[in-house]
Amino acid sequence: MLRSGVTDVCQPRTELTVRTVDWDHPDAEALRAAMAAEVGPRYADRAALMSKTQANAVDESSVHRTFVVYRRDSEGVERAVGHAALRWNGSDLELERMFVHPDHRGTGVSAALLQASENAARDQGLPRLILQTGDRQPDAVRLYEKSGYTRIPVFPPYEVLPFSNTFEKRL
């Protein structure tokens, strides 16, 4: 019930859905492009090193799963708002390209992506999930630490990137 001069400021209820998609799905590609546009400038002074080493490159043939989170608003419109992929790195699954659209951070999207990724690793019978993030992504580091990930020694192929933060979560 609204009174004259009073505005309802409640956010509309939204629904999250995590879907497995192909690596080259248009929504996955769009979210990875948005991630590159946001994070890339933070490492512009290191571009030569990163392109020379290709340590951050993802070989599509190594991708085990790609997840996209969709949010449905109160009108039923669905939007892709989050992305994560898992790739094989030796006998481990590594979390790659975790990204939540800035307008949807703090709304459960990252938790949904982590849960889907961790469950996929469990489904493979793996004892842990590993990941790497850079030193200029403090929000990511805080998220992973808050979510139960612990720092581990730098693992291949990131040993050539001295600014790597590497983590694992025991499953």
mmCIF file of the C-alpha atoms, coordinates in Angstrom:
data_MODEL
# 
_entry.id   MODEL 
# 
loop_
_atom_site.group_PDB 
_atom_site.id 
_atom_site.type_symbol 
_atom_site.label_atom_id 
_atom_site.label_alt_id 
_atom_site.label_comp_id 
_atom_site.label_asym_id 
_atom_site.label_entity_id 
_atom_site.label_seq_id 
_atom_site.pdbx_PDB_ins_code 
_atom_site.Cartn_x 
_atom_site.Cartn_y 
_atom_site.Cartn_z 
_atom_site.occupancy 
_atom_site.B_iso_or_equiv 
_atom_site.pdbx_formal_charge 
_atom_site.auth_seq_id 
_atom_site.auth_comp_id 
_atom_site.auth_asym_id 
_atom_site.auth_atom_id 
_atom_site.pdbx_PDB_model_num 
ATOM 1   C CA . MET A 1 1   ? 0.000  0.000   0.000   1.00 0.00 ? 1   MET A CA 1 
ATOM 2   C CA . LEU A 1 2   ? 1.462  3.340   -1.049  1.00 0.00 ? 2   LEU A CA 1 
ATOM 3   C CA . ARG A 1 3   ? 0.474  6.620   0.493   1.00 0.00 ? 3   ARG A CA 1 
ATOM 4   C CA . SER A 1 4   ? 0.554  9.832   -1.444  1.00 0.00 ? 4   SER A CA 1 
ATOM 5   C CA . GLY A 1 5   ? 4.129  11.077  -1.717  1.00 0.00 ? 5   GLY A CA 1 
ATOM 6   C CA . VAL A 1 6   ? 5.663  7.752   -0.615  1.00 0.00 ? 6   VAL A CA 1 
ATOM 7   C CA . THR A 1 7   ? 7.618  5.667   -3.081  1.00 0.00 ? 7   THR A CA 1 
ATOM 8   C CA . ASP A 1 8   ? 8.165  1.921   -2.808  1.00 0.00 ? 8   ASP A CA 1 
ATOM 9   C CA . VAL A 1 9   ? 11.948 1.522   -2.817  1.00 0.00 ? 9   VAL A CA 1 
ATOM 10  C CA . CYS A 1 10  ? 12.085 -2.255  -2.403  1.00 0.00 ? 10  CYS A CA 1 
ATOM 11  C CA . GLN A 1 11  ? 14.126 -4.070  -5.019  1.00 0.00 ? 11  GLN A CA 1 
ATOM 12  C CA . PRO A 1 12  ? 12.081 -6.490  -7.116  1.00 0.00 ? 12  PRO A CA 1 
ATOM 13  C CA . ARG A 1 13  ? 12.629 -10.130 -6.200  1.00 0.00 ? 13  ARG A CA 1 
ATOM 14  C CA . THR A 1 14  ? 14.957 -11.844 -8.618  1.00 0.00 ? 14  THR A CA 1 
ATOM 15  C CA . GLU A 1 15  ? 15.834 -15.428 -9.329  1.00 0.00 ? 15  GLU A CA 1 
ATOM 16  C CA . LEU A 1 16  ? 19.260 -16.890 -10.115 1.00 0.00 ? 16  LEU A CA 1 
ATOM 17  C CA . THR A 1 17  ? 19.827 -19.866 -12.401 1.00 0.00 ? 17  THR A CA 1 
ATOM 18  C CA . VAL A 1 18  ? 23.215 -21.470 -13.035 1.00 0.00 ? 18  VAL A CA 1 
ATOM 19  C CA . ARG A 1 19  ? 23.558 -23.124 -16.422 1.00 0.00 ? 19  ARG A CA 1 
ATOM 20  C CA . THR A 1 20  ? 26.338 -25.149 -18.000 1.00 0.00 ? 20  THR A CA 1 
ATOM 21  C CA . VAL A 1 21  ? 27.090 -23.732 -21.447 1.00 0.00 ? 21  VAL A CA 1 
ATOM 22  C CA . ASP A 1 22  ? 29.728 -24.240 -24.119 1.00 0.00 ? 22  ASP A CA 1 
ATOM 23  C CA . TRP A 1 23  ? 32.930 -22.197 -23.750 1.00 0.00 ? 23  TRP A CA 1 
ATOM 24  C CA . ASP A 1 24  ? 32.035 -20.319 -26.930 1.00 0.00 ? 24  ASP A CA 1 
ATOM 25  C CA . HIS A 1 25  ? 28.411 -19.606 -25.939 1.00 0.00 ? 25  HIS A CA 1 
ATOM 26  C CA . PRO A 1 26  ? 27.633 -15.931 -26.725 1.00 0.00 ? 26  PRO A CA 1 
ATOM 27  C CA . ASP A 1 27  ? 26.734 -15.103 -23.104 1.00 0.00 ? 27  ASP A CA 1 
ATOM 28  C CA . ALA A 1 28  ? 29.971 -16.684 -21.848 1.00 0.00 ? 28  ALA A CA 1 
ATOM 29  C CA . GLU A 1 29  ? 32.016 -14.797 -24.430 1.00 0.00 ? 29  GLU A CA 1 
ATOM 30  C CA . ALA A 1 30  ? 30.292 -11.507 -23.572 1.00 0.00 ? 30  ALA A CA 1 
ATOM 31  C CA . LEU A 1 31  ? 30.985 -11.925 -19.861 1.00 0.00 ? 31  LEU A CA 1 
ATOM 32  C CA . ARG A 1 32  ? 34.642 -12.814 -20.491 1.00 0.00 ? 32  ARG A CA 1 
ATOM 33  C CA . ALA A 1 33  ? 34.956 -9.728  -22.690 1.00 0.00 ? 33  ALA A CA 1 
ATOM 34  C CA . ALA A 1 34  ? 33.468 -7.595  -19.899 1.00 0.00 ? 34  ALA A CA 1 
ATOM 35  C CA . MET A 1 35  ? 35.960 -9.133  -17.471 1.00 0.00 ? 35  MET A CA 1 
ATOM 36  C CA . ALA A 1 36  ? 38.881 -8.381  -19.797 1.00 0.00 ? 36  ALA A CA 1 
ATOM 37  C CA . ALA A 1 37  ? 37.686 -4.786  -20.205 1.00 0.00 ? 37  ALA A CA 1 
ATOM 38  C CA . GLU A 1 38  ? 37.505 -4.318  -16.428 1.00 0.00 ? 38  GLU A CA 1 
ATOM 39  C CA . VAL A 1 39  ? 40.601 -6.220  -15.299 1.00 0.00 ? 39  VAL A CA 1 
ATOM 40  C CA . GLY A 1 40  ? 42.914 -5.750  -18.289 1.00 0.00 ? 40  GLY A CA 1 
ATOM 41  C CA . PRO A 1 41  ? 43.760 -2.088  -17.593 1.00 0.00 ? 41  PRO A CA 1 
ATOM 42  C CA . ARG A 1 42  ? 44.921 -3.017  -14.066 1.00 0.00 ? 42  ARG A CA 1 
ATOM 43  C CA . TYR A 1 43  ? 47.722 -5.061  -15.642 1.00 0.00 ? 43  TYR A CA 1 
ATOM 44  C CA . ALA A 1 44  ? 48.480 -2.892  -18.682 1.00 0.00 ? 44  ALA A CA 1 
ATOM 45  C CA . ASP A 1 45  ? 52.059 -2.328  -17.520 1.00 0.00 ? 45  ASP A CA 1 
ATOM 46  C CA . ARG A 1 46  ? 52.541 -6.117  -17.500 1.00 0.00 ? 46  ARG A CA 1 
ATOM 47  C CA . ALA A 1 47  ? 50.951 -6.839  -20.892 1.00 0.00 ? 47  ALA A CA 1 
ATOM 48  C CA . ALA A 1 48  ? 54.252 -7.738  -22.576 1.00 0.00 ? 48  ALA A CA 1 
ATOM 49  C CA . LEU A 1 49  ? 55.127 -10.304 -19.902 1.00 0.00 ? 49  LEU A CA 1 
ATOM 50  C CA . MET A 1 50  ? 51.652 -11.805 -19.908 1.00 0.00 ? 50  MET A CA 1 
ATOM 51  C CA . SER A 1 51  ? 51.463 -12.123 -23.692 1.00 0.00 ? 51  SER A CA 1 
ATOM 52  C CA . LYS A 1 52  ? 54.979 -13.599 -23.818 1.00 0.00 ? 52  LYS A CA 1 
ATOM 53  C CA . THR A 1 53  ? 54.228 -16.293 -21.252 1.00 0.00 ? 53  THR A CA 1 
ATOM 54  C CA . GLN A 1 54  ? 50.609 -17.052 -22.196 1.00 0.00 ? 54  GLN A CA 1 
ATOM 55  C CA . ALA A 1 55  ? 50.185 -18.323 -18.634 1.00 0.00 ? 55  ALA A CA 1 
ATOM 56  C CA . ASN A 1 56  ? 46.693 -16.848 -18.453 1.00 0.00 ? 56  ASN A CA 1 
ATOM 57  C CA . ALA A 1 57  ? 45.576 -18.247 -21.804 1.00 0.00 ? 57  ALA A CA 1 
ATOM 58  C CA . VAL A 1 58  ? 42.852 -20.890 -21.657 1.00 0.00 ? 58  VAL A CA 1 
ATOM 59  C CA . ASP A 1 59  ? 43.068 -23.716 -24.166 1.00 0.00 ? 59  ASP A CA 1 
ATOM 60  C CA . GLU A 1 60  ? 39.451 -24.495 -24.977 1.00 0.00 ? 60  GLU A CA 1 
ATOM 61  C CA . SER A 1 61  ? 40.242 -28.217 -25.194 1.00 0.00 ? 61  SER A CA 1 
ATOM 62  C CA . SER A 1 62  ? 41.204 -28.182 -21.478 1.00 0.00 ? 62  SER A CA 1 
ATOM 63  C CA . VAL A 1 63  ? 37.856 -26.691 -20.387 1.00 0.00 ? 63  VAL A CA 1 
ATOM 64  C CA . HIS A 1 64  ? 35.815 -29.158 -18.369 1.00 0.00 ? 64  HIS A CA 1 
ATOM 65  C CA . ARG A 1 65  ? 32.801 -26.944 -17.742 1.00 0.00 ? 65  ARG A CA 1 
ATOM 66  C CA . THR A 1 66  ? 31.636 -23.376 -18.280 1.00 0.00 ? 66  THR A CA 1 
ATOM 67  C CA . PHE A 1 67  ? 28.958 -21.883 -16.032 1.00 0.00 ? 67  PHE A CA 1 
ATOM 68  C CA . VAL A 1 68  ? 26.832 -18.811 -16.632 1.00 0.00 ? 68  VAL A CA 1 
ATOM 69  C CA . VAL A 1 69  ? 24.512 -17.394 -13.986 1.00 0.00 ? 69  VAL A CA 1 
ATOM 70  C CA . TYR A 1 70  ? 21.302 -15.836 -15.220 1.00 0.00 ? 70  TYR A CA 1 
ATOM 71  C CA . ARG A 1 71  ? 19.140 -13.492 -13.205 1.00 0.00 ? 71  ARG A CA 1 
ATOM 72  C CA . ARG A 1 72  ? 15.422 -13.286 -13.928 1.00 0.00 ? 72  ARG A CA 1 
ATOM 73  C CA . ASP A 1 73  ? 13.824 -10.037 -12.844 1.00 0.00 ? 73  ASP A CA 1 
ATOM 74  C CA . SER A 1 74  ? 10.256 -9.467  -11.700 1.00 0.00 ? 74  SER A CA 1 
ATOM 75  C CA . GLU A 1 75  ? 9.112  -9.030  -15.314 1.00 0.00 ? 75  GLU A CA 1 
ATOM 76  C CA . GLY A 1 76  ? 10.608 -12.394 -16.283 1.00 0.00 ? 76  GLY A CA 1 
ATOM 77  C CA . VAL A 1 77  ? 13.525 -10.941 -18.254 1.00 0.00 ? 77  VAL A CA 1 
ATOM 78  C CA . GLU A 1 78  ? 16.634 -13.089 -17.960 1.00 0.00 ? 78  GLU A CA 1 
ATOM 79  C CA . ARG A 1 79  ? 20.157 -11.621 -18.106 1.00 0.00 ? 79  ARG A CA 1 
ATOM 80  C CA . ALA A 1 80  ? 23.574 -13.267 -18.003 1.00 0.00 ? 80  ALA A CA 1 
ATOM 81  C CA . VAL A 1 81  ? 25.287 -11.798 -14.919 1.00 0.00 ? 81  VAL A CA 1 
ATOM 82  C CA . GLY A 1 82  ? 28.109 -14.163 -13.957 1.00 0.00 ? 82  GLY A CA 1 
ATOM 83  C CA . HIS A 1 83  ? 30.667 -16.567 -15.450 1.00 0.00 ? 83  HIS A CA 1 
ATOM 84  C CA . ALA A 1 84  ? 33.111 -19.214 -14.285 1.00 0.00 ? 84  ALA A CA 1 
ATOM 85  C CA . ALA A 1 85  ? 34.921 -22.001 -16.075 1.00 0.00 ? 85  ALA A CA 1 
ATOM 86  C CA . LEU A 1 86  ? 36.791 -25.070 -14.930 1.00 0.00 ? 86  LEU A CA 1 
ATOM 87  C CA . ARG A 1 87  ? 39.791 -26.319 -16.832 1.00 0.00 ? 87  ARG A CA 1 
ATOM 88  C CA . TRP A 1 88  ? 42.019 -29.293 -16.303 1.00 0.00 ? 88  TRP A CA 1 
ATOM 89  C CA . ASN A 1 89  ? 45.430 -28.358 -14.956 1.00 0.00 ? 89  ASN A CA 1 
ATOM 90  C CA . GLY A 1 90  ? 47.194 -31.688 -14.604 1.00 0.00 ? 90  GLY A CA 1 
ATOM 91  C CA . SER A 1 91  ? 45.010 -33.818 -12.353 1.00 0.00 ? 91  SER A CA 1 
ATOM 92  C CA . ASP A 1 92  ? 43.318 -30.766 -10.795 1.00 0.00 ? 92  ASP A CA 1 
ATOM 93  C CA . LEU A 1 93  ? 40.381 -28.698 -11.916 1.00 0.00 ? 93  LEU A CA 1 
ATOM 94  C CA . GLU A 1 94  ? 41.234 -25.010 -11.896 1.00 0.00 ? 94  GLU A CA 1 
ATOM 95  C CA . LEU A 1 95  ? 38.658 -22.252 -11.575 1.00 0.00 ? 95  LEU A CA 1 
ATOM 96  C CA . GLU A 1 96  ? 39.085 -19.776 -14.429 1.00 0.00 ? 96  GLU A CA 1 
ATOM 97  C CA . ARG A 1 97  ? 37.513 -16.509 -15.548 1.00 0.00 ? 97  ARG A CA 1 
ATOM 98  C CA . MET A 1 98  ? 35.276 -16.023 -12.532 1.00 0.00 ? 98  MET A CA 1 
ATOM 99  C CA . PHE A 1 99  ? 33.414 -12.783 -13.144 1.00 0.00 ? 99  PHE A CA 1 
ATOM 100 C CA . VAL A 1 100 ? 30.250 -11.128 -11.879 1.00 0.00 ? 100 VAL A CA 1 
ATOM 101 C CA . HIS A 1 101 ? 28.838 -8.123  -13.693 1.00 0.00 ? 101 HIS A CA 1 
ATOM 102 C CA . PRO A 1 102 ? 29.440 -5.048  -11.483 1.00 0.00 ? 102 PRO A CA 1 
ATOM 103 C CA . ASP A 1 103 ? 25.704 -4.316  -11.182 1.00 0.00 ? 103 ASP A CA 1 
ATOM 104 C CA . HIS A 1 104 ? 25.145 -7.749  -9.622  1.00 0.00 ? 104 HIS A CA 1 
ATOM 105 C CA . ARG A 1 105 ? 28.009 -8.026  -7.134  1.00 0.00 ? 105 ARG A CA 1 
ATOM 106 C CA . GLY A 1 106 ? 27.012 -8.764  -3.573  1.00 0.00 ? 106 GLY A CA 1 
ATOM 107 C CA . THR A 1 107 ? 23.788 -10.468 -4.649  1.00 0.00 ? 107 THR A CA 1 
ATOM 108 C CA . GLY A 1 108 ? 24.759 -14.155 -4.418  1.00 0.00 ? 108 GLY A CA 1 
ATOM 109 C CA . VAL A 1 109 ? 26.043 -14.618 -7.971  1.00 0.00 ? 109 VAL A CA 1 
ATOM 110 C CA . SER A 1 110 ? 29.619 -15.402 -6.914  1.00 0.00 ? 110 SER A CA 1 
ATOM 111 C CA . ALA A 1 111 ? 28.400 -17.858 -4.277  1.00 0.00 ? 111 ALA A CA 1 
ATOM 112 C CA . ALA A 1 112 ? 26.296 -19.635 -6.914  1.00 0.00 ? 112 ALA A CA 1 
ATOM 113 C CA . LEU A 1 113 ? 29.291 -19.848 -9.262  1.00 0.00 ? 113 LEU A CA 1 
ATOM 114 C CA . LEU A 1 114 ? 31.584 -21.172 -6.539  1.00 0.00 ? 114 LEU A CA 1 
ATOM 115 C CA . GLN A 1 115 ? 29.019 -23.748 -5.444  1.00 0.00 ? 115 GLN A CA 1 
ATOM 116 C CA . ALA A 1 116 ? 28.524 -24.998 -9.018  1.00 0.00 ? 116 ALA A CA 1 
ATOM 117 C CA . SER A 1 117 ? 32.292 -25.157 -9.574  1.00 0.00 ? 117 SER A CA 1 
ATOM 118 C CA . GLU A 1 118 ? 32.991 -26.944 -6.298  1.00 0.00 ? 118 GLU A CA 1 
ATOM 119 C CA . ASN A 1 119 ? 30.190 -29.441 -6.957  1.00 0.00 ? 119 ASN A CA 1 
ATOM 120 C CA . ALA A 1 120 ? 31.589 -30.164 -10.423 1.00 0.00 ? 120 ALA A CA 1 
ATOM 121 C CA . ALA A 1 121 ? 35.002 -30.897 -8.878  1.00 0.00 ? 121 ALA A CA 1 
ATOM 122 C CA . ARG A 1 122 ? 33.381 -33.150 -6.265  1.00 0.00 ? 122 ARG A CA 1 
ATOM 123 C CA . ASP A 1 123 ? 31.517 -34.961 -9.057  1.00 0.00 ? 123 ASP A CA 1 
ATOM 124 C CA . GLN A 1 124 ? 34.931 -35.786 -10.545 1.00 0.00 ? 124 GLN A CA 1 
ATOM 125 C CA . GLY A 1 125 ? 36.036 -37.230 -7.201  1.00 0.00 ? 125 GLY A CA 1 
ATOM 126 C CA . LEU A 1 126 ? 38.626 -34.509 -6.699  1.00 0.00 ? 126 LEU A CA 1 
ATOM 127 C CA . PRO A 1 127 ? 39.862 -33.578 -3.222  1.00 0.00 ? 127 PRO A CA 1 
ATOM 128 C CA . ARG A 1 128 ? 40.304 -29.889 -4.034  1.00 0.00 ? 128 ARG A CA 1 
ATOM 129 C CA . LEU A 1 129 ? 39.638 -27.039 -6.454  1.00 0.00 ? 129 LEU A CA 1 
ATOM 130 C CA . ILE A 1 130 ? 42.497 -24.664 -7.314  1.00 0.00 ? 130 ILE A CA 1 
ATOM 131 C CA . LEU A 1 131 ? 42.598 -21.137 -8.703  1.00 0.00 ? 131 LEU A CA 1 
ATOM 132 C CA . GLN A 1 132 ? 44.869 -18.219 -9.473  1.00 0.00 ? 132 GLN A CA 1 
ATOM 133 C CA . THR A 1 133 ? 44.149 -14.517 -9.327  1.00 0.00 ? 133 THR A CA 1 
ATOM 134 C CA . GLY A 1 134 ? 46.369 -11.496 -9.702  1.00 0.00 ? 134 GLY A CA 1 
ATOM 135 C CA . ASP A 1 135 ? 47.677 -9.142  -7.053  1.00 0.00 ? 135 ASP A CA 1 
ATOM 136 C CA . ARG A 1 136 ? 45.597 -6.252  -8.404  1.00 0.00 ? 136 ARG A CA 1 
ATOM 137 C CA . GLN A 1 137 ? 42.288 -7.954  -7.679  1.00 0.00 ? 137 GLN A CA 1 
ATOM 138 C CA . PRO A 1 138 ? 41.910 -7.546  -3.908  1.00 0.00 ? 138 PRO A CA 1 
ATOM 139 C CA . ASP A 1 139 ? 38.131 -8.052  -4.055  1.00 0.00 ? 139 ASP A CA 1 
ATOM 140 C CA . ALA A 1 140 ? 38.661 -11.482 -5.623  1.00 0.00 ? 140 ALA A CA 1 
ATOM 141 C CA . VAL A 1 141 ? 41.228 -12.401 -2.968  1.00 0.00 ? 141 VAL A CA 1 
ATOM 142 C CA . ARG A 1 142 ? 38.795 -11.380 -0.209  1.00 0.00 ? 142 ARG A CA 1 
ATOM 143 C CA . LEU A 1 143 ? 35.963 -13.376 -1.815  1.00 0.00 ? 143 LEU A CA 1 
ATOM 144 C CA . TYR A 1 144 ? 38.043 -16.545 -2.076  1.00 0.00 ? 144 TYR A CA 1 
ATOM 145 C CA . GLU A 1 145 ? 39.381 -16.263 1.472   1.00 0.00 ? 145 GLU A CA 1 
ATOM 146 C CA . LYS A 1 146 ? 35.876 -15.604 2.823   1.00 0.00 ? 146 LYS A CA 1 
ATOM 147 C CA . SER A 1 147 ? 34.652 -18.654 0.875   1.00 0.00 ? 147 SER A CA 1 
ATOM 148 C CA . GLY A 1 148 ? 37.125 -21.029 2.509   1.00 0.00 ? 148 GLY A CA 1 
ATOM 149 C CA . TYR A 1 149 ? 39.978 -20.962 -0.001  1.00 0.00 ? 149 TYR A CA 1 
ATOM 150 C CA . THR A 1 150 ? 43.512 -20.993 1.405   1.00 0.00 ? 150 THR A CA 1 
ATOM 151 C CA . ARG A 1 151 ? 46.730 -19.806 -0.164  1.00 0.00 ? 151 ARG A CA 1 
ATOM 152 C CA . ILE A 1 152 ? 49.014 -22.434 -1.670  1.00 0.00 ? 152 ILE A CA 1 
ATOM 153 C CA . PRO A 1 153 ? 52.398 -22.271 -3.431  1.00 0.00 ? 153 PRO A CA 1 
ATOM 154 C CA . VAL A 1 154 ? 52.240 -20.968 -6.990  1.00 0.00 ? 154 VAL A CA 1 
ATOM 155 C CA . PHE A 1 155 ? 51.492 -23.818 -9.397  1.00 0.00 ? 155 PHE A CA 1 
ATOM 156 C CA . PRO A 1 156 ? 52.175 -24.160 -13.143 1.00 0.00 ? 156 PRO A CA 1 
ATOM 157 C CA . PRO A 1 157 ? 51.795 -22.314 -15.403 1.00 0.00 ? 157 PRO A CA 1 
ATOM 158 C CA . TYR A 1 158 ? 51.795 -19.283 -13.082 1.00 0.00 ? 158 TYR A CA 1 
ATOM 159 C CA . GLU A 1 159 ? 55.329 -19.625 -11.724 1.00 0.00 ? 159 GLU A CA 1 
ATOM 160 C CA . VAL A 1 160 ? 56.381 -17.180 -14.472 1.00 0.00 ? 160 VAL A CA 1 
ATOM 161 C CA . LEU A 1 161 ? 53.961 -14.593 -13.069 1.00 0.00 ? 161 LEU A CA 1 
ATOM 162 C CA . PRO A 1 162 ? 55.439 -13.479 -9.735  1.00 0.00 ? 162 PRO A CA 1 
ATOM 163 C CA . PHE A 1 163 ? 52.325 -11.486 -8.870  1.00 0.00 ? 163 PHE A CA 1 
ATOM 164 C CA . SER A 1 164 ? 50.073 -14.557 -8.760  1.00 0.00 ? 164 SER A CA 1 
ATOM 165 C CA . ASN A 1 165 ? 47.887 -15.363 -5.784  1.00 0.00 ? 165 ASN A CA 1 
ATOM 166 C CA . THR A 1 166 ? 47.093 -19.083 -5.825  1.00 0.00 ? 166 THR A CA 1 
ATOM 167 C CA . PHE A 1 167 ? 44.489 -20.827 -3.712  1.00 0.00 ? 167 PHE A CA 1 
ATOM 168 C CA . GLU A 1 168 ? 42.847 -24.159 -3.076  1.00 0.00 ? 168 GLU A CA 1 
ATOM 169 C CA . LYS A 1 169 ? 39.697 -25.282 -1.375  1.00 0.00 ? 169 LYS A CA 1 
ATOM 170 C CA . ARG A 1 170 ? 39.627 -28.741 0.108   1.00 0.00 ? 170 ARG A CA 1 
ATOM 171 C CA . LEU A 1 171 ? 36.363 -30.382 -0.869  1.00 0.00 ? 171 LEU A CA 1 
# 
